[in-house]
Amino acid sequence: MLPAPLAIFLLGCVHEDLAIVAAGYFVVEHGLSPWLAGGIAFGGMLINNLLLYCLGALLRGHPWMRRWLSNRHAPTIRQRLERHLTTTLSIARFGHSMLMPALVGCGSLRIPIQRVFLVIALTAAIYTAVMLPIVIVLGATVMRNLGNWAWMVPVALALGIVLWSFRRRFARRCT
């Protein structure tokens, strides 16, 4: 089994919400310091976001992306994104599943990494500072009332949502 800090960091590299839930779990169940858990989740989130930016930068060399970037609308999109970078990335951070396309777009449109990193670091810090205490308080309450099986409730909900979305996707293809 992975040590708690490594598990939180790796989950942060995969998905930031998983890292925050794991950090909350280790704080509530194993007595890990909330500051340490939040800092590790924050570090994993930053690595994840930088990798997504780099993915966008790597995609610039793909023929499909080169065609799209040579489109007459790409410079306009880049200018708008540069003008509204803080707002765009802030909304993307707090909106569900919007951060990945925003960061890949920043990388592929050559938005300076220094500006992007500053905004993602600030938004990740705010997101972690807001969400981790909520997860800790709710997790402690749920654990106190439901016991050790309480952490299975969010897992079952997440699995149900994934299965439901796959069912809908495959049902559309079959009709």
KOLTIMAR-509939 format. One line per field, with one value per residue: residue in one letter; x, y, z of N, C-alpha, C in turn. Coordinates in steps of 0.02 Angstrom, whole numbers, plus 50000, padded with zeros to 5 digits. Example, Ala and Ser with C-alpha at 12.3 -4.5 7.8 and 13.67 -1.06 7.14 Angstrom:
# KOLTIMAR-509939
r <- (a:s)
n.X <- (50660:50642)
n.Y <- (49716:49888)
n.Z <- (50390:50354)
ca.X <- (50615:50684)
ca.Y <- (49775:49947)
ca.Z <- (50390:50357)
c.X <- (50660:50645)
c.Y <- (49835:50002)
c.Z <- (50390:50394)
***
This chain:
# KOLTIMAR-509939
r <- (m:l:p:a:p:l:a:i:f:l:l:g:c:v:h:e:d:l:a:i:v:a:a:g:y:f:v:v:e:h:g:l:s:p:w:l:a:g:g:i:a:f:g:g:m:l:i:n:n:l:l:l:y:c:l:g:a:l:l:r:g:h:p:w:m:r:r:w:l:s:n:r:h:a:p:t:i:r:q:r:l:e:r:h:l:t:t:t:l:s:i:a:r:f:g:h:s:m:l:m:p:a:l:v:g:c:g:s:l:r:i:p:i:q:r:v:f:l:v:i:a:l:t:a:a:i:y:t:a:v:m:l:p:i:v:i:v:l:g:a:t:v:m:r:n:l:g:n:w:a:w:m:v:p:v:a:l:a:l:g:i:v:l:w:s:f:r:r:r:f:a:r:r:c:t)
n.X <- (50042:50023:50110:50022:50049:50108:50006:49906:49973:49993:49859:49821:49892:49819:49679:49608:49500:49491:49610:49586:49480:49545:49644:49563:49512:49628:49662:49552:49539:49669:49741:49827:49912:49812:49869:49982:49922:49841:49940:50011:49912:49889:50015:50012:49903:49955:50058:49980:49907:50010:50059:49949:49949:50072:50039:49951:50044:50125:50034:50030:50114:50048:49968:49829:49804:49890:49827:49708:49758:49804:49691:49583:49518:49590:49694:49612:49544:49653:49694:49581:49582:49704:49675:49573:49622:49637:49504:49448:49523:49495:49356:49355:49425:49338:49225:49147:49242:49300:49427:49531:49514:49534:49667:49739:49707:49768:49903:49914:49885:49991:49995:50083:50178:50214:50116:50003:50041:50047:49912:49849:49911:49866:49725:49717:49765:49666:49555:49592:49602:49470:49394:49453:49435:49295:49275:49341:49263:49135:49170:49212:49092:49010:49083:49073:48937:48903:49006:49145:49108:49065:49142:49121:49004:49023:49106:49023:48924:48999:49039:48914:48872:48968:48941:48808:48827:48902:48807:48709:48783:48816:48688:48640:48719:48674:48548)
n.Y <- (49941:50113:50250:50378:50520:50503:50438:50537:50637:50572:50548:50681:50713:50645:50677:50819:50828:50699:50695:50788:50728:50611:50669:50725:50606:50544:50638:50634:50497:50444:50538:50629:50783:50924:51032:50977:50877:50957:51035:50937:50888:51005:51019:50906:50942:51054:50995:50911:51010:51079:50977:50960:51083:51069:50961:51023:51109:51015:50964:51060:51025:50926:50874:50900:50995:51096:51135:51186:51290:51374:51426:51565:51611:51576:51669:51771:51703:51673:51802:51844:51749:51778:51908:51883:51789:51761:51763:51663:51545:51540:51520:51399:51317:51305:51260:51111:50991:51080:51128:51052:51064:51203:51222:51143:51212:51336:51297:51253:51369:51450:51531:51624:51527:51571:51663:51580:51483:51561:51598:51470:51421:51511:51492:51356:51353:51426:51344:51224:51270:51303:51187:51075:51091:51080:50950:50881:50912:50865:50733:50686:50695:50607:50489:50471:50448:50345:50253:50146:50109:50220:50290:50222:50268:50391:50332:50235:50320:50392:50287:50245:50359:50359:50235:50259:50364:50298:50203:50285:50340:50228:50184:50282:50261:50138:50161)
n.Z <- (50000:49962:50039:50130:50093:49965:49895:49895:49820:49695:49658:49646:49533:49440:49456:49524:49615:49665:49736:49837:49906:49947:50027:50127:50179:50232:50328:50416:50449:50473:50540:50476:50452:50415:50345:50285:50205:50122:50059:49988:49903:49831:49767:49683:49603:49536:49460:49377:49306:49241:49159:49075:49008:48942:48861:48773:48712:48649:48558:48461:48357:48289:48137:48120:48219:48178:48060:48114:48194:48096:48048:48018:48131:48244:48290:48343:48445:48526:48565:48637:48739:48801:48847:48939:49029:49169:49215:49133:49167:49303:49309:49240:49330:49439:49378:49326:49242:49150:49154:49094:48948:48940:48986:48895:48780:48810:48805:48671:48601:48628:48744:48863:48976:49102:49141:49139:49235:49352:49369:49377:49492:49591:49583:49610:49741:49808:49779:49842:49974:50000:49971:50039:50184:50186:50139:50242:50356:50316:50288:50414:50484:50411:50427:50565:50578:50487:50490:50444:50315:50253:50160:50047:49992:49912:49816:49760:49708:49612:49528:49486:49412:49310:49247:49208:49116:49018:48978:48923:48818:48739:48710:48626:48514:48470:48424)
ca.X <- (50000:50061:50104:49969:50068:50119:49940:49873:50008:49978:49790:49820:49917:49767:49618:49614:49447:49510:49663:49556:49443:49595:49675:49514:49509:49688:49659:49500:49548:49737:49772:49875:49903:49775:49914:50023:49878:49823:50000:50027:49859:49904:50071:49988:49860:49998:50091:49928:49891:50068:50060:49896:49975:50123:50004:49929:50103:50146:49985:50042:50149:50004:49942:49761:49808:49921:49774:49662:49792:49812:49625:49581:49489:49636:49724:49560:49534:49712:49692:49528:49604:49755:49643:49529:49652:49622:49433:49437:49550:49460:49292:49370:49445:49280:49174:49161:49271:49316:49496:49574:49515:49562:49739:49765:49700:49822:49965:49915:49882:50052:49988:50145:50171:50221:50049:49959:50061:50027:49839:49829:49934:49820:49659:49724:49771:49599:49512:49611:49585:49397:49364:49479:49398:49227:49281:49360:49205:49083:49197:49210:49021:48987:49117:49045:48868:48896:49060:49197:49080:49042:49181:49096:48948:49044:49132:48965:48893:49042:49034:48847:48872:49008:48903:48750:48848:48919:48745:48678:48825:48808:48618:48634:48752:48636:48484)
ca.Y <- (50000:50175:50296:50428:50577:50483:50424:50601:50670:50537:50563:50750:50713:50616:50718:50859:50812:50637:50711:50822:50677:50568:50708:50727:50540:50532:50684:50610:50427:50426:50592:50668:50854:50954:51074:50932:50846:51009:51053:50883:50890:51065:51003:50860:50980:51095:50951:50892:51067:51093:50924:50975:51138:51041:50921:51071:51132:50960:50956:51109:50993:50878:50905:50926:51056:51148:51161:51225:51351:51418:51453:51637:51627:51559:51728:51805:51663:51682:51869:51846:51709:51817:51964:51859:51727:51749:51746:51599:51490:51537:51486:51330:51281:51292:51226:51039:50966:51133:51148:51018:51097:51270:51219:51118:51269:51384:51270:51250:51437:51484:51580:51617:51480:51607:51690:51523:51453:51605:51593:51404:51414:51548:51460:51291:51367:51445:51285:51178:51301:51302:51119:51027:51093:51054:50877:50856:50916:50818:50665:50668:50685:50545:50432:50463:50423:50284:50206:50136:50100:50285:50312:50186:50305:50430:50288:50206:50373:50405:50229:50248:50411:50335:50183:50291:50401:50249:50174:50335:50347:50169:50180:50327:50230:50080:50181)
ca.Z <- (50000:49957:50096:50120:50052:49895:49866:49883:49765:49632:49641:49623:49464:49398:49459:49585:49663:49699:49784:49895:49944:49980:50081:50181:50210:50273:50385:50462:50471:50492:50578:50438:50460:50359:50306:50244:50155:50073:50020:49941:49851:49791:49723:49630:49557:49494:49411:49330:49264:49196:49108:49026:48968:48898:48810:48722:48675:48605:48505:48407:48302:48255:48076:48130:48259:48136:48016:48154:48215:48038:48036:48028:48196:48298:48322:48382:48506:48568:48594:48689:48795:48837:48881:48992:49053:49239:49220:49100:49206:49367:49296:49221:49390:49482:49338:49319:49180:49103:49161:49046:48882:48946:48990:48830:48734:48825:48779:48598:48575:48649:48798:48902:49032:49165:49159:49153:49298:49407:49378:49401:49560:49634:49585:49644:49812:49832:49774:49895:50039:50009:49967:50088:50248:50176:50136:50308:50401:50293:50296:50485:50501:50380:50459:50632:50574:50447:50503:50393:50248:50229:50101:49989:49963:49854:49764:49726:49668:49554:49484:49456:49362:49253:49213:49178:49057:48967:48954:48878:48758:48696:48689:48568:48456:48447:48393)
c.X <- (50044:50056:50054:49991:50079:50053:49904:49906:49991:49905:49782:49845:49866:49706:49617:49560:49462:49564:49635:49517:49491:49629:49627:49509:49568:49691:49611:49518:49618:49775:49826:49860:49864:49819:49957:49981:49858:49881:50018:49976:49871:49962:50052:49944:49902:50033:50041:49915:49948:50074:50007:49917:50026:50093:49979:49987:50128:50098:49994:50075:50106:49972:49871:49763:49841:49870:49727:49694:49804:49745:49624:49554:49538:49669:49674:49548:49592:49711:49639:49550:49658:49725:49604:49556:49633:49549:49420:49461:49517:49393:49303:49389:49384:49222:49194:49185:49287:49390:49541:49572:49544:49638:49771:49761:49753:49888:49969:49912:49941:50041:50050:50134:50176:50153:50002:49976:50040:49952:49820:49854:49887:49752:49662:49730:49703:49553:49528:49591:49511:49371:49389:49445:49327:49228:49298:49299:49151:49106:49194:49138:48995:49018:49089:48976:48861:48952:49107:49170:49059:49079:49159:49038:48971:49073:49075:48929:48934:49038:48966:48843:48910:48970:48842:48770:48869:48856:48711:48717:48815:48737:48607:48664:48711:48571:48496)
c.Y <- (50062:50215:50352:50488:50560:50470:50489:50637:50638:50548:50635:50756:50685:50660:50754:50843:50747:50651:50745:50773:50631:50605:50713:50660:50528:50579:50656:50542:50411:50482:50630:50743:50883:50998:51032:50901:50897:51029:51000:50880:50948:51052:50956:50895:51023:51053:50930:50949:51084:51039:50935:51032:51112:50997:50967:51096:51078:50951:51006:51078:50943:50911:50934:50992:51112:51178:51206:51292:51399:51448:51527:51657:51614:51620:51767:51769:51673:51750:51874:51806:51745:51874:51941:51795:51712:51728:51677:51540:51484:51502:51413:51289:51260:51260:51154:51023:51020:51151:51116:51052:51168:51268:51192:51173:51322:51361:51271:51319:51480:51541:51570:51575:51516:51634:51634:51493:51495:51598:51524:51392:51450:51513:51392:51301:51384:51384:51236:51205:51301:51230:51072:51032:51067:50978:50848:50857:50867:50745:50642:50654:50619:50484:50419:50431:50357:50234:50200:50127:50166:50307:50275:50223:50349:50387:50257:50258:50387:50349:50229:50300:50390:50283:50212:50328:50354:50217:50221:50341:50288:50160:50225:50296:50173:50100:50217)
c.Z <- (50000:50022:50079:50078:49978:49861:49850:49823:49698:49610:49617:49552:49415:49396:49526:49636:49700:49752:49846:49937:49980:50037:50140:50217:50256:50334:50437:50491:50498:50527:50542:50448:50401:50315:50259:50188:50101:50029:49969:49886:49804:49742:49667:49579:49510:49440:49357:49281:49216:49142:49055:48980:48918:48845:48754:48680:48627:48547:48448:48347:48264:48194:48084:48167:48219:48088:48055:48175:48157:48017:48052:48097:48254:48329:48365:48448:48553:48602:48649:48751:48835:48876:48942:49025:49126:49248:49191:49142:49275:49360:49279:49282:49431:49444:49326:49248:49128:49104:49109:48977:48885:48947:48926:48778:48747:48797:48704:48566:48596:48698:48842:48966:49099:49188:49178:49221:49358:49421:49404:49473:49609:49639:49619:49720:49842:49832:49830:49964:50052:50015:50021:50156:50243:50176:50204:50355:50381:50302:50368:50507:50473:50413:50529:50629:50537:50458:50444:50322:50216:50166:50039:49955:49904:49797:49725:49683:49605:49504:49449:49401:49300:49213:49177:49114:49001:48936:48905:48813:48711:48672:48628:48506:48428:48413:48328)
***
